[in-house]
Amino acid sequence: MSQSGKNRKAGSGKPRSLLQQLARVPEKLFDGGFRQQYAALCFRRIECEIQILLVTTRDSGRWVIPKGWPIKHKKPHQTAATEAWEEAGVRGAVKKKPIGRYTYLKLLDDGDVVPCVVDVFQIEVNEVQDRFKEKGERRIAWVSPDEASRRVRDIELKSLLVEFKPKKVKRPATSMS
């Protein structure tokens, strides 16, 4: 059965929203069933202005920041950096502590809906590659924080983007010889 077929009300022909699907099983919000993800808020400085990197999702094409599930043997900030590299071909200085978090409802491949908590890590981009794992599967845009907040749908993520002020990333001390 197709994804859209799984999400239709019987007889109505109209797809159910994620909220409607979750409303059918509200216990998911209270049984500790939140799933963890990690995201990268990638930015660059262009003439004293900040630009934020947005990517589209592979399925619906909506604008988001790079994010993904935990990766075995990687710390959360390393996972966020990996997602930024695979989804957009960018690397940079990563802040090891999250700068914020947001929640959203994730539609899984099996048609199930789960609430997710996403810890967001800042990455100041210093390398952009044309070749990366998910090239051709996503669109990429560098936009102002205001434009980024207009493009994304998730309310909590909108707030993070519009209020974003880069924080200094601690660099390892270098020895002087």
N, C-alpha and C positions, 0 to 999 in steps of 0.2 A: 504494500500500500504506500502511496506517495506521502510525503511529509504533509502536504496540504490536506490530504484525505484523513490523516490521523487527527487533524486539528479542527475538523468541521463538526458543528452541532448536527445531531441527527435530524435530517429532514430540512434543515434551513439552508444548506449550501453555503453558508457564510462561515469563514474561518473564525475560530475563537482566538481572542487576544491572549497574550501570555498571562495577564492578570485574571482573565476568566478561567483559564486552565488551572491556575494556582488556587483560585477560589473554590474549585471542586475538591481540593485536598489541602485545606488550610493548615492542617497539622504539620506540614512541611516547614512552616515558618516557626514552629515552636518545639520541634523535636531535635533541635541542634543540627539539622540537616543542611546548614549552609556549607557551600563549597568554597575553597580558597583559590584565588587566582592572583597573579602578579602582573602589574602593568608598568609601562615606561612612558613618562611624560617627557618626551624629547623636545629640546628647544635649541635654538641657535640665535646668535646676536648678529643683526644686520644694521649697521650705522645707528647704534644706540637703541634700536628697536628689538623686541623679542618676537621671534616666530616660533610657533608650535607645530609639531608634526602630527598630522592626522592620517589615518589609513582607513580604507573601507573594509568592511567585513567581506568574507568570501561568499557568503550565502545571500544576504539581503542588500549588500552594497551601502549600508549606513555607515556614517563616519564615527570612528572610535580612535582610541590610542592603542598602540600595540600592547597586547596582553595575552596571557596563557596560563595553563595549569602548572603547578609545581613540577620541577624537573629533578629527578633523583640525583643526589649528590651535589646539587647546586643550592647556594643560598638564595633567598628571595630576590635580592638586588641583582644577582647574577642571572637568575631566570628572566627578570625584566629586561636585562641587557641582551640576552639571547633572543627574546621575542622581538626586540627592536631591530636586531640584525636580520633575523629571518623574515620578518614582515615588511621591513622598509630599507634594509641595507645601510643602517646607520650605526655608528659606534661613538662612544665618548666617555666623559668623566661621569661616573655613576655615584649618586649619593646612596650610602649604605643603609640609611634609615628611611622609611617611607615618609613622604611629605603629606600624605593624606590617604583617604580610602573612600570607596564608594560601593554601593550595592546595586545589583540588578538581577533580573530574572533571565536565566539561561535556558534556551530551548536545546535539549540534547538531541543527538541523532536518532534516538529511539522514540522521540516525540514527548518525552517527559520534560517537565519544567522544574528547575531547581534554583533556589535563591543563591547568589554568589556574593562574597565579599572580596573586593579587589584592593590590595595594597598597592599604592602608586609610588614609584621611585623616579626621581629626577635624573635625567641624563642630558648633560650639555654636549651636544653633538660636535665632534671635530673630524669626523670621517663619514663621507657619503659615497657609497658604491652603486654603480649601475646594475651590477649582477648580484642577485641574492635569491635565496631559496623560493620565496613566494612572489617573485616578480611575475607580472602578467595575471596574477590572481587578485590583486588589489590595486586601487588607485592611491596615490600619495599626494598630500598637499601640505605646504608650509604656509601657515596663516597666522594672523594676529590672535592674541588670546581672546579678544571679543568675538572674532569670526569663528574661532574654534568652539567657543561656547554656544554660538548660534547653530553650528552644524551638528553637534552631538545631541542625542535624544535624552540620555540619562541625566536626570535633574542634578544628582549629587556630583556627577562628573562635570556638568556645566559650571557649577559653583567652583570646583577646584580649578578649572581652566581660567575663568574670568578673574579669580583672585590670585592666580599664580604669580609669585615673586621668586625668582631663582635664589637658591641658598648656596652659599659657598660649599664646595666639595673639599674636604680635607685631603691634601696631597701628602703622600709619604715623605718623611724628612729625607733629604739627601745629605750624604756626608761630604764634607769639604776636605780635599786632600792638599 
